[in-house]
Amino acid sequence: MKALLLILVMMAATHAAAAPIVALGASNTEGRGRGRAADGVPPSQAYPAQLEALLTARGCRAAVMNAGVAGDTTEGMLARLPGVYGADTKVLILQPGGNDARRGASGRAENIVAIRDYVKKRGGTFIMLDGLGRIASGRRLADGQHFDAGGHAMFARYLLPRVLGTGVCR
């Protein structure tokens, strides 16, 4: 019991000291779809977890919060932003997805600008992850919308130099 308590305390201390990075998006951030397009990967294989592993392998103690919600639109992401972007957040990765177009929602560009401005006003760095099909060509799952673990690994490798370039690991 004491060993378990010690491990939990150490994990909490490590997490508290980590540089906060938030990955905000829809199903391809969360790792899983829903409804008719329910393909995906487990959270441990989604790009936020893979990015955190790459950062850790380089000695960067940075936690990457997966704030992806399957089916979300940029309007929903903007509404969720204050709840996921904490005072210690340094970097926000936005993967806006295609739900706005699929649902006929307007305001995608304006919502992305509002998310970017929110981050910049708080002194954070905004990184856009868009064009997933170009980054992970050939890695789509059968539903045509989501990506396999190899595709998520490609997203993480694509993001790695951008995140390292923010200075979040210093």
URMOCOR-V722130 format. One record per helix or strand of 3 or more residues. SS is the DSSP state (@ for helix, = for strand). FROM is the first residue (numbers start at 0). LEN is the number of residues. If there is no record, write none. Layout:
SS_FROM_LEN / SS_FROM_LEN
This chain:
@_1_16 / =_18_7 / @_26_4 / =_31_3 / =_36_4 / @_42_3 / @_46_11 / =_61_7 / @_73_11 / =_88_7 / @_98_5 / @_107_14 / =_124_4 / @_131_4 / @_148_16
